[in-house]
Amino acid sequence: MDRLVTPAFATEELRELLQTPLPVQEGSTPIRHILTDSRSLLSPHDTLFIAIPTDSGDGHRYLQQLYARGVRSFVVEHLPEQVTRGEWPGNWYVVPSSVGALQRIASAHRARFPQLVSIGITGSNGKTIVKELLYQLLEPTRAVMRSPRSYNSQIGVPLSVLGIEATDELAILEAGISQPHEMAALREVIQPSIGLFTCLGGAHQENFPSLEAKLREKLLLFTDCHTIVYGADDPLVARLMRETCPRGEHLTWSRRDPAATLYVVQEETRGDETNLQLRALGKDYQLTLPFADAGYVEDCLVALTLLSRLAPELLGQPEPWAHLHPVAMRLEVKDGLAGNTLINDSYSCDLRSLSIALDFLRRRATATGERPVLLLSDIEGSGLDDRALYSEVASLIRSYGVAELLAVGEHISSQLGVLEGVRVMTFPTTEALLSSRVLSQIQGSCLLIKGARRFAFEEVYRRLSIQEHQTVLDIDLQAVVHNLNHYRSLLPPEHPIICMIKADGYGTGAFELARTLQEHRVEYLAVAVADEGKELRDKGIRTHLVIMNPELRSAETLFSHRLEPEVYSFQLLEGLRAKARALGVRDFPIHIKVDSGMHRLGFDYADMERLGRELSACSELRVSTVFSHLATADEESGADYVHHQYELFAQCCEALERTLGYRPRRHLLNTAGIERYPQYALDMARLGIGLYGFSPTGRGGVEPIARFSTVILQVKELRAGEYIGYGCRGHLSRDSRIAVLPVGYADGFSRRLSRGAYAVMIRGHLCPTVGNVCMDACMVDVTDVPGVLVGDEAILFGCAALPLEHMAEVCDTIPYEILTGISSRVQRRYWRE
Ligand SMILES: *Cc1c(COP(=O)(O)O)cnc(C)c1O
């Protein structure tokens, strides 16, 4: 992970912070990037790499590689020989603990923003959920930053904190511990002003002598908080909170005590909803939450308690609560195969969450009349011995009326082999379960799937699920980031980039891309029309947005949503100006498009003088950038035309600036231009197809981001001589096994791929198409694939042997058209990490 820190850290500052003499010194570029994962290297000259030894690998192993790539500042626990021999001059900070050093740097960064309100969240369960809840609710009206995913460890917390920026008003950070003495370090890093405690459960107890000891350790996060927030109905929690923070303000929620900050007057679960009647600040509120899970409701109550102080208006608005994002939900319910219902709860696996999930299972199964079945792995880290733990589990299973238990793992199997009144099957491992026939025999049941991470129940879940959308486009967001960094490395350091996410992100989905690119601090995003831009703003994208084809009709939307229009004609300019004047808008940024030879849209050289004059007298609009587009950057023989366009563009800019009176930023390059003509980088660059994993000049360095796949719907044995498909265009010359795939030209699998022109990948074999591709289906020859089965995956493109470019070639087009042609009914699935 790479963290951009602003303001930068000077060498001197780091030296003092880390209290280490510098053995060898070279230059003193201030540090702007803190790097712990060598793969994320972005900007070598101002990066500080912190070599951290972890269970999964040692950062010290990458020193050589990073040094070769130009990094000159390092935090290490021991110096490599090359440094002692004087071969690698640079700034080497030798410290006893590199994690400690990372924490000290983060803590210094945090201290730069004394005005920032930081909310430190801890507790046994629900930290991530509470964080996400608060974020979803506060983010529309505040500048909020939050720790990514569940970055709550000794390394994750400082990395999160390094992401704080001067414009942030609120930081929401979670802190988790597994060992005594860890929390004090995290407190120094987070320096929370508000402390929030979710709940006390059994997770990670093995390293602590008692529940109280563990709680005391957690509460060390709160010692300097001016406000703490928690549920007051647990007497142990309430007592220790008073001891920890005797002078701070206590915001509590309670089902019993009407004097609590938030008093739960009434609570009723109906179907998948929970109705709450609450009293806070002397007023009564009614809220409906879109879920029934008891644990999740309690997480909401903690969040509500804080909000009653921070943003009380939110309690009176039912809207935001009704639309809470289900992503963060702990219990996922889904239809499974064979009439089963699946409840997936792999978020945590401990006693508390088990009883919540079993409660949910019972209610669900009672409502639908299905058999309640529990699939459970060994429970780890409870701090109890096996006998005590599993007798507790057994009594839960009985009291919640589970009909059948599938137990996976040595421990649970040895303790719960026999349970009166419950049908039990045991398996030593997940593999043993998967290779038995048990899963395929479960019918008409409601299955709760709950397993510790190590047991990887994802595969079990997949096996039991109906794959609703069998044809999917998988998007690897990590590869998008890789590609962004690749093009950044071809441009001068810190060169601003506009990422083109028009046409719904070249077909891959504009919102997910925008979110990822915003996280990686891309300066600008560009879409085609105002509605696309508005949708991104509504979903929380704050990056500068350029609208490439604005319409006058949408001028109000542009101004109200800070969507910066491209302006390519006097008519558009006049129209925008009139609207701006009517709305009282001043200095609104616009982007001037110059036609330097593409002959699509844009002003000509002859327009420049008048354009500059009109704009210089225009207080409503201000030219942010001037740009033009290359027509031949991707062609080997296009160089002369590119130089010509560059010259003409430069002349246009100068002519414009003469009458305009100021100098807007200039940009010319698209992806092919960045690859071939970095000398024309000017002030910015516009990155399109390269982001999506295609290098238009064939120089490589990019990773594919999209993988298009489906599954086999049916397999048929056919005799030689039989015909296949419309018009009987497929004729079999041998006895064949033919697979039917649910993908056709309406999905973007072109008819040009018919009759053997293309082959898809099944079980590592290329299988040619047979007959014509139909609207919703196609047939492929799987005669030579051993063991082929219904449900097997067929890769349409996106693996090494079958790149997107190949499909484009067969269709006699460019990858742009293939990607944007994948229809919207194909589900997009996004992957990070
Ligand atoms: C689409 C577009 C780009 C990006 O082009 P790529 O070839 O995909 O890099 C750049 N500039 C303008 C004006 C565009 O419309």
The ligand as a MOL file (V3000), in Angstrom:
LIG
                    3D

  0  0  0     0  0            999 V3000
M  V30 BEGIN CTAB
M  V30 COUNTS 15 15 0 0 0
M  V30 BEGIN ATOM
M  V30 1 C -11.9600 9.0620 -25.2580 0
M  V30 2 C -11.0320 10.1660 -25.2640 0
M  V30 3 C -9.7100 10.0140 -24.8170 0
M  V30 4 C -9.1110 8.7040 -24.4090 0
M  V30 5 O -8.6120 8.0170 -25.5260 0
M  V30 6 P -7.8830 6.6160 -25.3750 0
M  V30 7 O -7.4470 6.2880 -26.7400 0
M  V30 8 O -8.9090 5.6750 -24.8830 0
M  V30 9 O -6.7900 6.8210 -24.4240 0
M  V30 10 C -8.9120 11.1390 -24.7630 0
M  V30 11 N -9.3860 12.3430 -25.1280 0
M  V30 12 C -10.6390 12.5280 -25.5990 0
M  V30 13 C -11.0830 13.8710 -25.9840 0
M  V30 14 C -11.5020 11.4480 -25.6880 0
M  V30 15 O -12.7540 11.6260 -26.1320 0
M  V30 END ATOM
M  V30 BEGIN BOND
M  V30 1 1 1 2
M  V30 2 1 2 3
M  V30 3 2 2 14
M  V30 4 1 3 4
M  V30 5 2 3 10
M  V30 6 1 4 5
M  V30 7 1 5 6
M  V30 8 2 6 7
M  V30 9 1 6 8
M  V30 10 1 6 9
M  V30 11 1 10 11
M  V30 12 2 11 12
M  V30 13 1 12 13
M  V30 14 1 12 14
M  V30 15 1 14 15
M  V30 END BOND
M  V30 END CTAB
M  END
